[in-house]
Amino acid sequence: MYEPRGKPPIPPREFFVRVLRHALVAGVIVGLALGIGVLGYHRFAGLDWLDSLLEASMILGGMGPIQAPHTAPAKLFASFYALFSGLAFVAIAGVMIAPVAHRLLHRFHWEEEAE
C-alpha cells in the first residue's frame, strides 16, 4: 500500500489523496461502531432511536454514559460496548495516524540518489 524504502516519498497531492482515503476508512469504522451501539442500546436498553444515538455517541466519543442501564442485558451490552469502543478508538487513531507516520519515517530513512 505504501511506497518501499528505496523509492522517494509520493508527491503532496498523492499524499493528500492517501490521507483522504484513510479518513474515509476511519469514517466507515466510526459509522459501523456507532451503528452497533445504536442498535444495541435500542434493543437491550429499550431506549428510543435518538436516545440510543446519544448514548452510543457519548460512549464511543469517550465521554461516558448519559443514563445508567437498568436491566441485566442492558448492563452487559453497555459493558461490552464500552470495551469495544476503547478498541475502536485505538483502531481509528491508528488508521488516521498511519499515513502521516509513514511519511515522516520515510523521509528520515530515504536517501536521495547523488546526481
C-alpha distances in whole Angstrom, upper triangle without the diagonal:
4,7,9,12,14,13,14,13,12,15,16,16,13,12,15,13,10,12,14,12,12,15,16,14,16,19,19,19,22,24,23,25,27,28,29,31,33,34,35,37,39,39,40,42,43,42,42,39,39,40,37,35,36,36,33,31,33,32,29,29,31,34,36,38,41,43,44,43,47,46,45,42,41,41,39,36,36,36,33,31,32,30,27,27,26,23,22,22,21,18,18,18,15,13,15,15,11,10,14,14,11,13,16,15,13,17,19,18,17,20,21,23,27,28
4,6,9,12,10,11,9,9,13,14,15,11,10,13,13,9,12,14,13,12,16,17,16,18,20,21,21,23,25,26,27,29,30,31,33,35,36,37,39,41,42,42,44,45,44,44,41,40,41,39,36,37,37,34,32,34,33,29,30,31,34,37,39,41,44,45,45,48,48,46,44,43,42,40,38,38,37,34,33,33,31,28,28,27,24,23,23,21,18,18,18,15,13,14,14,10,8,11,11,8,9,13,12,10,13,15,14,13,17,18,20,24,25
4,7,8,6,8,7,8,11,14,15,12,11,15,14,12,14,17,16,16,19,20,19,21,24,24,25,27,29,29,30,33,34,35,37,39,40,41,43,44,45,46,47,49,48,48,44,44,45,42,40,41,41,38,36,38,37,33,33,34,38,40,42,45,48,48,48,52,52,50,48,46,46,44,42,41,41,38,36,36,34,32,32,31,28,27,26,24,22,22,21,18,17,18,16,13,11,13,13,9,10,13,12,9,11,14,12,11,14,15,16,20,22
4,6,6,8,9,11,14,17,18,15,15,18,18,15,18,20,19,18,22,23,22,24,27,27,27,29,32,32,32,35,37,37,39,41,42,42,45,47,47,48,49,51,50,50,47,47,47,45,42,43,43,40,38,40,38,35,35,36,39,41,44,47,49,50,50,53,53,51,49,48,47,45,43,43,42,39,38,38,35,33,33,32,29,28,28,25,23,24,23,20,19,20,18,15,13,15,14,10,11,13,11,8,11,13,11,9,12,14,15,19,21
4,6,8,9,12,15,17,20,17,16,20,20,17,19,22,21,21,24,26,24,26,29,29,29,31,34,34,34,37,39,39,41,43,44,45,46,49,49,50,51,53,52,52,49,49,49,47,44,45,45,41,40,41,40,36,36,37,40,42,45,48,51,51,51,55,54,53,51,50,49,47,45,44,43,40,39,39,37,35,34,33,30,30,29,26,25,25,24,21,20,21,19,16,14,15,14,10,11,12,9,7,9,10,7,6,9,11,13,16,19
4,7,9,12,15,18,20,18,17,21,21,19,21,24,24,23,27,28,27,29,32,32,32,35,37,37,38,40,42,42,44,46,47,48,50,52,53,53,54,56,55,55,52,52,52,50,47,48,48,45,43,44,43,40,39,40,44,46,49,51,54,55,55,58,58,56,54,53,52,50,48,48,47,44,43,42,40,38,38,36,34,33,33,30,28,29,27,24,24,24,22,19,17,18,17,14,13,15,13,9,11,12,9,7,8,9,10,14,16
4,7,9,12,15,17,14,14,18,18,17,19,22,21,21,24,26,25,27,30,30,31,33,35,36,36,39,40,41,43,45,46,47,49,51,51,52,53,55,54,54,50,50,51,48,45,46,47,43,42,43,42,39,38,40,43,45,48,50,53,54,54,58,57,56,54,52,52,50,48,47,46,44,42,42,40,38,37,36,33,32,32,29,28,28,26,24,22,23,21,18,16,17,16,13,12,14,13,9,10,13,10,7,9,9,10,14,15
4,6,9,12,14,13,12,16,17,15,18,20,20,21,23,25,25,26,29,30,31,33,35,35,36,38,40,41,43,44,46,47,49,50,52,52,53,55,53,53,50,49,50,48,45,45,46,43,41,42,42,38,37,39,42,44,47,49,52,53,54,57,57,56,54,52,52,50,48,47,46,44,42,42,40,38,37,36,34,32,31,29,28,27,26,23,22,22,20,17,15,15,15,12,10,12,12,8,8,11,10,7,8,8,10,13,14
4,7,9,11,10,9,12,14,12,14,17,17,17,20,22,22,23,26,27,27,29,31,32,33,35,37,38,39,41,43,44,45,47,48,49,50,52,50,50,46,45,46,44,41,42,42,39,37,39,38,35,34,35,38,41,44,46,49,50,50,54,54,53,51,49,49,47,45,44,43,41,39,39,37,35,34,33,31,29,28,26,25,24,22,20,19,18,17,14,11,12,12,10,7,9,10,7,7,10,10,8,10,10,13,16,17
4,7,8,6,6,10,11,10,12,15,15,16,18,20,20,22,24,25,26,28,30,31,32,34,35,37,38,40,41,42,44,46,47,48,49,50,48,48,44,44,45,43,40,41,41,38,36,38,37,34,33,35,38,40,43,45,48,49,50,53,54,53,50,48,48,47,44,43,43,41,39,38,37,35,33,33,31,29,28,26,24,23,22,20,18,18,17,15,11,12,14,11,9,12,13,10,10,14,14,12,14,13,16,19,19
4,6,5,6,9,10,11,12,14,16,17,18,20,21,23,24,26,27,29,30,32,33,34,36,38,39,40,42,44,45,46,48,49,50,51,49,48,45,44,45,43,40,41,42,39,36,38,38,35,34,36,38,41,44,45,49,50,51,54,55,54,52,50,50,49,46,45,45,43,40,40,39,37,35,34,33,31,29,28,26,25,24,22,20,19,18,17,13,13,16,14,11,13,15,13,12,16,17,14,16,15,17,20,20
4,5,5,6,9,10,10,12,14,15,16,18,20,21,22,24,26,27,28,30,31,32,34,36,37,38,40,42,43,44,46,47,48,49,46,46,42,41,42,41,37,38,39,36,34,35,36,32,31,33,35,38,41,43,46,48,48,52,53,52,50,48,48,47,44,43,43,41,38,38,37,35,33,32,31,29,27,26,25,23,22,21,19,17,16,16,12,12,15,14,10,13,15,14,13,16,18,16,18,17,20,22,23
4,5,5,6,9,10,11,13,14,15,17,19,20,21,23,25,26,27,29,30,31,33,35,36,37,39,41,42,43,45,46,47,48,45,44,41,40,41,40,36,37,39,36,33,35,36,32,31,33,36,39,41,42,46,47,48,52,52,52,49,47,47,46,43,42,43,41,38,38,37,35,33,33,31,29,28,27,25,23,22,22,19,17,18,17,13,14,17,16,13,16,18,17,16,20,21,19,21,20,23,25,25
4,5,5,6,9,10,11,12,14,15,17,18,20,21,23,24,26,27,29,30,31,33,35,36,38,39,41,42,43,45,45,47,44,44,40,39,41,39,36,37,38,35,32,35,35,31,30,33,35,38,40,42,45,47,47,51,51,50,47,46,46,45,42,41,41,39,36,36,36,33,31,31,29,27,26,25,23,21,21,20,17,16,16,15,11,13,15,14,12,15,17,15,15,19,20,18,20,19,22,25,25
4,5,5,6,9,10,11,12,14,15,16,18,20,21,22,24,26,27,28,30,32,33,34,36,37,39,40,42,43,44,45,43,42,39,38,39,37,34,35,36,33,30,32,32,29,28,30,32,35,38,39,43,44,45,48,49,48,45,44,44,42,40,39,39,36,34,34,33,31,29,28,27,25,23,22,21,19,18,17,14,13,13,12,8,9,12,11,8,12,14,12,13,16,17,16,19,19,22,24,25
4,5,5,6,9,10,10,12,14,15,16,18,20,21,22,24,26,26,28,30,31,32,34,36,37,38,40,41,42,43,41,40,36,35,37,35,32,32,34,31,28,30,30,27,26,28,31,33,36,37,41,42,43,47,47,47,44,42,42,41,38,37,38,36,33,33,32,30,28,28,26,24,23,22,20,18,17,17,14,12,13,13,9,10,14,13,11,14,17,16,16,19,21,20,22,22,25,28,28
4,5,5,6,9,10,10,12,14,15,17,19,20,21,23,24,25,27,29,30,31,33,35,36,37,39,40,41,42,40,39,35,34,36,34,31,32,33,30,28,30,30,27,26,29,31,34,36,37,41,42,42,46,46,46,43,41,42,41,37,37,37,35,32,32,32,29,27,28,26,23,23,22,20,18,18,17,14,13,14,14,10,12,15,14,13,16,19,17,18,22,22,21,24,24,26,29,30
4,5,5,6,9,10,11,12,14,15,17,18,20,21,23,24,26,27,29,30,32,33,35,36,38,39,40,41,39,38,35,34,35,33,30,31,32,29,27,29,29,25,25,27,30,32,35,36,39,41,41,45,45,44,41,40,40,38,36,35,35,33,30,30,30,27,25,25,23,21,20,20,17,15,15,14,11,10,11,10,7,10,12,11,11,14,16,15,16,19,20,19,22,23,25,28,29
4,5,5,6,9,10,10,12,14,15,16,18,20,21,22,24,26,27,28,30,31,33,34,36,37,37,39,37,36,33,32,33,31,28,29,30,27,24,26,26,22,22,24,27,29,32,33,36,38,38,42,42,42,39,37,38,37,34,33,33,31,28,28,27,25,23,23,21,19,18,17,15,13,13,12,9,7,9,9,6,8,11,11,11,13,16,15,16,19,21,20,24,24,27,30,31
4,5,5,6,9,10,10,12,14,15,16,18,20,21,22,24,25,26,28,30,31,32,34,36,36,37,35,34,30,29,31,29,26,27,28,25,23,25,26,22,21,24,26,29,31,32,36,37,38,41,42,41,39,36,37,36,33,32,33,31,28,28,28,25,23,23,22,19,18,19,16,14,14,14,11,9,12,12,10,12,15,15,14,17,19,19,20,23,24,24,27,27,30,33,34
4,5,5,6,9,10,11,13,14,15,17,18,20,21,23,24,26,27,29,30,31,33,34,35,36,34,34,30,30,31,29,26,27,28,25,23,26,26,22,22,24,27,29,31,33,36,37,37,41,41,40,37,35,36,35,32,31,32,29,27,27,27,24,22,23,21,18,18,18,15,13,14,13,10,10,12,11,10,13,15,15,15,18,20,19,21,24,24,24,27,28,30,33,34
4,5,5,6,8,10,11,12,14,15,16,18,20,21,23,24,26,27,28,30,32,33,33,35,33,32,29,29,30,27,24,26,26,23,21,23,23,19,19,21,24,27,29,31,33,35,35,38,38,38,35,33,34,32,29,29,29,26,24,24,23,21,19,19,18,15,14,14,12,9,10,10,6,6,9,8,8,10,13,13,14,16,18,18,20,22,23,23,26,27,30,33,35
4,5,5,6,9,10,10,12,14,15,16,18,20,21,22,24,25,27,28,30,31,31,33,30,30,27,26,27,25,22,23,24,21,18,21,21,17,17,19,22,24,26,28,31,32,33,36,37,36,34,32,32,31,28,27,28,26,23,23,23,20,18,19,17,14,14,14,12,9,10,11,8,6,10,11,10,12,14,15,16,18,20,20,22,24,25,26,29,30,33,36,37
4,5,5,6,9,10,10,12,14,15,16,18,20,21,22,24,26,27,28,30,30,31,29,29,25,25,26,24,21,22,24,20,18,21,21,18,18,21,23,25,27,28,31,33,33,36,36,36,33,31,32,31,27,27,28,26,23,23,23,20,18,20,18,15,15,16,13,11,13,13,10,9,13,13,13,15,18,18,19,21,23,23,25,27,28,28,31,32,35,38,39
4,5,5,6,9,10,11,12,14,15,17,18,20,21,23,24,26,27,28,29,30,29,28,25,25,26,24,21,23,23,20,18,21,20,17,17,20,23,25,26,28,30,32,31,35,35,34,31,29,30,29,25,25,26,23,20,21,21,18,16,17,16,12,13,14,10,8,11,11,7,9,12,12,12,15,17,17,18,21,22,22,24,27,27,27,31,32,35,38,39
4,5,5,6,9,10,11,12,14,15,17,18,20,21,22,24,26,27,27,29,27,27,23,23,24,21,19,20,20,17,15,18,17,13,14,16,19,21,23,25,27,29,29,32,32,32,29,27,28,26,23,23,23,21,18,18,18,15,13,14,13,10,10,11,8,5,8,9,6,7,10,11,12,14,16,17,18,20,22,22,24,26,27,28,32,33,36,39,40
4,5,5,6,9,10,10,12,14,15,16,18,20,21,22,24,25,26,27,25,24,21,20,21,19,16,18,19,15,14,16,16,13,13,16,19,21,22,24,26,28,28,31,31,31,29,26,27,26,23,22,23,21,18,19,19,16,14,16,15,11,12,14,11,8,11,13,10,10,14,15,15,17,19,20,21,23,25,26,27,29,31,31,35,36,39,42,43
4,5,5,6,8,10,10,12,14,15,16,18,20,21,22,24,25,26,24,24,20,20,22,19,16,18,19,16,15,18,17,14,15,18,21,22,23,24,27,28,27,31,30,30,27,25,26,25,22,22,23,20,17,19,19,15,14,16,15,11,13,14,12,10,13,14,11,12,16,16,17,19,21,22,23,25,27,27,29,31,32,32,36,37,40,43,44
4,5,5,6,8,10,11,12,14,15,16,18,20,21,22,23,25,23,23,20,20,21,18,16,18,18,14,13,16,15,11,13,16,18,19,20,23,25,26,25,28,28,28,25,23,24,22,19,19,20,17,14,15,15,12,11,13,11,8,9,11,8,7,11,12,10,11,15,15,17,19,20,21,23,25,26,27,29,31,31,32,36,37,40,43,45
4,6,5,6,8,10,11,12,14,15,16,18,20,21,21,23,21,21,18,17,18,15,13,14,14,11,10,13,12,8,10,13,15,17,18,19,22,23,23,26,27,26,24,21,22,21,18,17,18,16,13,14,15,12,10,12,12,8,9,11,10,8,11,13,11,12,15,17,18,20,21,23,24,26,27,28,30,32,33,34,38,39,42,45,47
4,6,5,6,9,10,10,12,14,15,16,18,20,20,21,19,19,15,15,17,14,11,14,14,11,10,14,14,10,12,15,17,18,19,20,22,23,23,26,26,26,23,21,22,22,18,18,20,18,14,16,17,14,12,15,15,11,12,15,13,11,14,16,14,15,19,20,21,23,24,25,27,29,30,31,33,35,36,36,40,41,44,47,49
4,5,5,6,9,10,11,12,14,15,16,18,19,20,19,19,16,17,18,14,12,15,15,11,12,15,14,11,14,16,19,19,19,21,22,23,22,25,25,24,21,20,21,20,16,16,18,15,12,15,15,12,11,14,13,10,12,15,13,12,15,16,15,16,20,20,22,24,25,26,28,30,31,32,34,36,36,37,41,42,45,48,50
4,5,5,6,9,10,11,12,14,15,16,17,19,17,18,15,16,16,13,11,13,12,9,9,12,10,8,11,13,15,15,16,18,19,20,19,22,22,22,19,17,18,17,13,13,14,12,9,11,12,8,7,11,10,7,10,12,11,10,14,15,15,16,19,20,22,24,25,26,28,30,30,32,34,35,36,37,41,43,46,49,51
4,5,5,6,9,10,11,12,14,15,15,17,15,15,12,12,13,10,8,10,10,6,7,10,9,7,10,12,14,14,14,15,17,18,18,21,21,21,19,16,18,17,14,13,15,14,10,12,13,11,9,13,13,10,12,15,14,13,16,18,17,18,21,22,24,26,27,28,30,31,33,34,36,37,39,40,43,45,48,51,53
4,5,5,6,8,10,11,12,14,15,15,14,14,11,12,13,10,8,12,12,8,10,13,12,11,14,16,17,17,16,18,19,20,18,21,21,21,18,16,18,17,14,14,16,14,11,14,16,13,12,15,16,13,15,18,16,15,19,21,19,20,24,25,26,28,29,30,32,34,35,36,38,40,41,42,45,47,50,53,54
4,6,5,6,9,10,10,12,13,14,14,15,12,14,14,10,10,13,12,8,11,13,12,10,14,16,17,16,16,17,18,18,17,19,19,18,15,14,15,14,10,11,13,11,8,12,13,10,10,14,14,12,14,17,16,16,19,20,20,21,24,25,27,29,30,31,33,35,35,37,39,40,41,42,46,48,50,54,55
4,5,5,6,8,10,10,11,12,11,13,11,12,11,7,8,10,8,5,8,10,9,8,12,13,14,13,12,14,14,15,13,17,16,16,14,11,13,13,9,9,11,10,7,9,12,10,9,13,14,12,14,17,17,16,19,21,21,22,25,26,28,30,30,32,34,35,36,38,40,41,42,43,47,49,52,55,57
4,5,5,6,8,10,10,11,9,9,7,9,9,5,5,8,8,6,8,11,11,11,13,15,16,15,13,14,14,15,14,17,17,18,15,12,15,15,11,11,14,13,10,13,15,13,13,16,17,15,17,20,20,19,21,24,23,24,27,28,30,32,33,34,36,38,39,40,42,44,45,46,49,51,54,57,59
4,6,5,6,8,10,10,10,10,8,11,11,7,9,12,11,9,12,15,14,14,17,18,19,18,16,16,16,17,15,17,16,17,13,12,15,14,11,12,15,14,11,14,16,14,14,18,19,17,19,22,21,20,24,26,25,26,29,30,32,34,35,36,38,40,40,42,44,45,46,47,51,53,55,59,60
4,5,5,6,7,9,9,11,10,13,12,8,10,12,10,9,12,14,12,13,16,17,18,16,14,15,15,14,12,14,13,13,10,8,11,10,7,8,11,10,8,12,14,12,13,16,17,16,18,21,21,21,24,25,25,26,29,30,33,34,35,36,39,40,41,42,44,46,46,48,51,53,56,59,61
4,6,5,5,7,6,8,9,10,8,5,8,10,8,7,11,12,11,13,15,16,16,14,11,12,11,11,9,12,11,12,10,7,10,11,8,8,11,12,9,12,15,14,14,17,19,17,19,22,22,22,24,27,27,27,30,32,34,35,36,38,40,41,42,44,46,47,48,49,53,55,58,61,63
4,6,6,5,5,6,6,9,8,6,9,11,10,10,13,15,14,15,18,19,19,17,14,14,13,14,12,13,13,14,12,9,13,14,11,11,15,15,13,16,18,17,17,20,22,20,22,25,25,24,27,29,29,30,33,34,36,38,38,40,42,43,44,46,48,49,50,51,55,57,60,63,65
4,6,6,8,9,10,13,12,9,12,15,13,12,16,18,16,18,21,22,22,19,17,17,16,15,12,13,12,13,9,8,12,12,10,12,15,14,13,16,18,17,18,21,22,21,23,26,26,26,29,30,30,31,34,35,38,39,40,41,44,45,46,47,49,51,51,53,56,58,61,64,66
4,6,8,11,12,15,13,10,13,15,12,13,16,17,15,17,20,21,21,18,15,16,14,13,9,10,8,9,6,5,9,9,7,9,12,12,12,14,17,16,17,20,21,21,23,26,26,26,29,30,30,32,34,36,38,40,40,41,44,45,46,47,50,51,51,53,57,58,61,65,67
4,6,9,11,13,10,8,12,13,10,11,15,15,14,16,19,19,19,16,12,13,10,10,6,7,7,9,7,5,8,10,8,9,12,13,12,14,17,17,17,20,22,21,23,26,26,26,29,31,31,32,35,36,39,40,40,42,44,45,46,48,50,51,52,54,57,59,62,65,67
4,7,9,12,10,9,12,13,12,13,16,17,17,19,21,22,21,18,15,14,12,12,9,10,9,12,10,8,12,14,12,12,16,17,15,18,21,20,20,23,25,24,26,29,29,28,31,33,33,34,37,38,41,42,43,44,46,47,48,50,52,53,54,56,60,61,64,67,69
4,6,8,6,6,9,10,9,11,14,14,15,17,19,20,19,16,13,12,10,12,10,11,12,14,13,10,13,15,13,12,16,17,15,17,20,20,19,22,24,23,24,27,28,27,29,32,32,32,35,37,39,40,41,43,45,45,47,48,50,51,53,54,58,59,62,66,67
4,6,5,6,9,10,10,12,14,15,16,18,20,21,20,18,15,14,13,15,13,15,16,18,16,14,17,18,16,16,19,20,18,19,23,22,21,24,26,24,25,29,29,27,30,33,32,32,35,37,39,40,41,43,45,46,47,49,51,52,53,54,58,59,62,66,67
4,6,5,6,9,10,10,12,14,15,16,18,20,19,18,16,14,15,17,15,17,18,20,18,15,18,19,16,16,20,20,17,19,22,20,19,23,24,22,23,26,26,25,27,30,29,29,32,34,36,37,38,40,42,43,44,46,47,49,50,51,55,56,59,62,64
4,5,5,6,9,10,10,12,14,15,16,18,17,17,14,12,13,16,16,18,19,22,20,17,19,21,18,17,20,21,17,19,22,21,19,22,24,22,22,26,26,24,26,29,28,28,31,33,35,36,37,39,41,42,43,45,46,48,50,50,54,55,58,61,63
4,5,5,6,8,10,11,12,14,15,17,15,14,11,9,10,12,12,15,16,19,17,14,16,18,15,14,18,18,16,16,20,19,18,21,23,21,21,25,26,24,26,29,29,29,31,34,35,36,37,40,41,42,44,45,47,48,50,51,55,56,59,62,64
4,5,5,6,8,10,11,12,14,15,15,13,11,10,11,12,12,14,15,17,15,12,14,15,12,11,15,15,12,14,17,16,15,18,20,18,19,23,23,22,24,27,26,27,29,31,33,34,35,37,39,40,41,43,45,46,48,49,52,54,57,60,62
4,6,5,6,8,10,10,12,14,14,13,11,11,13,15,15,18,19,20,18,15,17,18,15,13,17,17,13,14,18,16,14,17,19,17,17,21,21,19,22,24,24,24,27,29,30,31,33,35,36,37,39,40,42,43,45,46,50,51,54,57,59
4,6,5,6,9,10,10,12,11,11,9,8,10,13,14,17,19,20,19,15,17,18,15,13,16,17,14,14,18,17,14,17,19,17,17,21,22,20,22,25,25,24,27,29,31,31,33,35,36,37,39,41,42,43,45,46,50,51,55,58,59
4,5,5,6,9,10,11,10,8,6,6,8,10,10,14,16,17,16,12,13,15,12,10,13,14,11,11,14,14,12,15,17,16,16,20,21,19,21,24,24,24,27,29,31,32,33,35,37,37,39,41,42,43,45,46,50,52,55,58,60
4,5,5,6,8,10,10,9,8,9,11,13,12,16,17,18,16,12,13,14,11,9,12,12,8,9,12,11,9,12,14,13,13,17,17,16,18,21,21,21,24,26,28,29,30,32,34,35,36,38,40,41,42,43,47,49,52,55,57
4,5,5,6,8,9,9,9,10,13,15,15,19,20,21,19,16,17,18,15,12,15,15,11,11,14,13,10,13,15,13,12,16,17,15,17,20,20,19,22,24,26,27,28,30,32,32,34,36,37,38,40,41,45,47,50,53,54
4,6,5,6,5,6,6,7,11,13,14,18,20,20,19,16,16,17,15,12,14,15,11,10,13,13,10,12,15,14,13,16,18,16,17,21,21,20,23,25,28,28,28,31,33,33,34,37,38,39,41,42,46,48,51,54,56
4,5,5,6,5,6,9,11,12,13,17,18,18,17,14,13,14,12,9,10,11,8,6,10,10,7,9,12,11,11,14,16,15,16,19,20,20,22,24,27,27,28,30,32,32,33,36,37,38,40,41,45,47,50,53,55
4,5,8,8,10,12,15,16,16,20,21,21,19,16,16,16,13,11,12,12,8,7,10,9,5,8,10,8,8,11,12,11,13,16,16,16,19,21,23,24,24,27,29,29,30,32,34,35,36,38,42,44,47,50,52
4,6,8,10,12,15,17,18,22,23,24,22,19,19,19,17,14,15,15,12,10,12,12,8,9,12,10,8,12,13,11,12,16,16,16,18,20,23,23,23,26,28,28,29,32,33,34,36,37,41,42,46,49,51
4,6,9,12,15,15,17,21,22,22,21,19,17,18,16,13,13,14,11,9,11,11,8,8,11,11,9,12,14,13,13,16,18,17,19,22,24,24,24,27,29,29,30,32,34,34,36,38,42,43,47,50,52
4,7,9,12,14,16,20,22,22,22,18,17,19,17,14,14,16,13,11,13,14,11,11,15,14,12,15,18,16,17,20,21,20,22,25,27,27,27,30,32,31,33,35,37,37,39,41,45,46,50,53,55
4,7,9,10,12,16,18,19,18,15,14,15,14,10,11,13,11,9,12,13,11,11,15,15,14,17,19,18,19,22,23,23,24,27,30,30,30,33,34,34,35,38,39,40,42,44,47,49,53,55,57
4,6,7,9,13,15,16,16,12,11,14,12,9,11,13,11,9,13,14,12,14,17,17,16,19,21,20,22,25,26,25,27,30,32,32,33,35,37,37,39,41,43,43,45,47,50,52,56,58,60
4,7,10,13,16,17,17,14,13,16,15,12,14,16,14,13,17,18,15,17,20,20,19,22,24,23,24,27,28,28,30,32,35,35,35,38,40,40,41,44,45,46,47,49,53,55,58,61,63
4,6,9,12,14,15,11,11,14,14,11,13,16,15,14,17,19,17,19,22,22,22,25,26,26,27,30,31,31,33,35,38,38,38,41,43,43,44,47,48,49,50,52,56,58,61,64,66
4,6,10,11,12,9,8,12,12,9,11,14,14,13,16,18,17,19,22,22,22,25,27,26,28,30,32,32,34,36,39,39,39,42,44,44,45,47,49,49,51,53,56,59,62,65,67
4,6,8,9,6,5,9,9,8,10,13,12,13,16,17,17,19,22,22,22,25,27,27,28,31,32,32,34,36,39,40,40,42,44,45,46,48,50,50,52,53,57,59,62,66,68
4,7,9,7,7,10,11,11,13,15,16,16,19,20,20,22,25,25,26,29,30,30,32,34,35,36,38,40,43,43,44,46,48,48,49,51,53,54,55,57,61,63,66,69,71
4,6,5,6,9,10,10,12,14,15,16,19,20,21,23,25,25,27,29,30,31,33,35,35,37,39,40,43,44,44,46,49,49,49,52,54,54,55,57,61,63,66,69,71
4,5,5,6,9,10,11,12,14,15,17,18,20,22,23,24,26,28,29,30,32,33,34,36,38,39,42,43,43,45,47,48,48,50,53,53,54,56,60,62,65,68,70
4,5,5,6,8,10,11,12,14,16,16,18,20,21,22,24,26,26,27,30,31,32,34,36,37,40,41,41,43,45,46,46,48,51,51,52,54,58,60,63,66,68
4,5,5,6,9,10,10,12,14,15,16,18,20,20,22,24,25,26,28,30,30,32,34,35,38,39,39,41,44,44,45,47,49,50,51,52,56,58,61,64,66
4,5,5,6,9,10,10,13,14,15,17,19,20,21,23,24,25,27,29,30,31,33,35,38,39,38,40,43,43,44,46,48,48,49,51,55,57,60,64,66
4,5,5,6,8,10,11,12,14,16,17,18,20,22,23,24,26,27,29,30,32,33,36,37,37,39,42,42,42,44,47,47,48,50,53,56,59,62,64
4,5,5,6,8,10,10,12,14,15,16,18,20,20,21,24,25,26,28,30,31,34,35,35,37,39,40,40,42,45,45,46,48,52,54,57,60,62
4,6,5,6,9,10,10,12,14,15,16,19,20,20,22,24,25,26,28,30,33,34,33,36,38,39,39,41,43,44,45,47,51,53,56,59,61
4,6,5,6,9,10,11,13,14,16,17,19,20,22,23,25,26,28,29,32,33,33,35,37,38,38,40,42,43,43,46,49,52,55,58,60
4,5,5,6,8,10,11,12,14,16,16,18,20,21,22,24,26,27,30,31,31,32,35,36,36,38,41,41,41,43,47,49,52,56,58
4,5,5,6,9,10,10,12,14,15,16,18,20,20,22,24,25,28,29,29,31,34,34,35,37,39,39,40,42,46,48,51,54,56
4,5,5,6,9,10,11,13,14,15,17,19,20,21,23,24,27,28,28,30,33,33,33,36,38,38,39,41,45,47,50,53,56
4,5,5,7,9,10,11,13,14,16,17,19,20,22,23,26,27,26,28,31,31,31,34,36,36,37,39,43,45,48,51,54
4,5,5,6,9,10,10,12,14,15,16,18,20,21,24,25,25,27,29,30,30,32,35,35,36,38,41,44,47,50,52
4,5,5,6,9,10,10,12,14,15,16,18,20,23,23,23,25,28,28,29,31,33,34,35,37,40,43,46,49,51
4,5,5,7,9,10,11,13,15,16,17,18,22,22,21,24,26,27,27,29,31,32,33,35,38,41,44,47,49
4,5,5,6,9,10,11,12,14,15,16,20,21,20,22,25,25,25,27,30,30,31,33,36,39,42,45,47
4,5,5,6,8,10,10,12,14,15,18,19,19,21,24,24,25,27,29,30,31,32,36,38,41,44,46
4,5,5,6,8,10,11,12,14,17,18,17,20,22,22,23,25,27,28,29,31,35,37,40,43,45
4,6,5,6,9,10,10,12,15,16,15,17,20,20,20,23,25,25,26,28,32,34,37,41,43
4,5,5,6,9,10,10,14,15,15,16,19,20,20,22,24,25,26,27,31,33,36,39,42
4,5,5,6,9,10,13,14,14,16,18,19,20,22,24,25,26,27,31,33,36,39,41
4,5,5,6,8,11,12,12,14,16,17,18,20,21,22,24,25,29,31,34,37,39
4,5,5,6,9,10,10,11,14,15,15,17,19,20,21,23,26,29,32,35,37
4,6,5,8,10,10,11,14,15,16,17,19,21,22,23,26,28,31,34,36
4,6,7,8,9,11,13,14,15,17,18,20,21,22,26,27,31,34,35
4,6,6,6,8,10,11,12,14,16,17,18,20,23,25,28,31,33
4,6,5,6,9,10,10,12,14,15,16,17,21,23,26,29,31
4,6,5,6,9,10,10,12,14,15,16,19,21,24,27,29
4,5,5,6,9,10,11,13,14,15,19,20,23,26,28
4,5,5,6,8,10,11,12,14,18,20,23,26,28
4,5,5,6,8,10,10,11,15,17,20,23,26
4,6,5,6,9,10,10,14,15,18,21,23
4,5,5,6,9,10,13,15,19,21,23
4,5,5,6,8,12,14,18,20,23
4,5,5,6,9,12,15,18,20
4,6,5,8,10,13,16,18
4,6,8,11,14,16,19
4,6,10,13,15,18
4,6,9,12,15
4,6,9,12
4,6,9
4,6
4
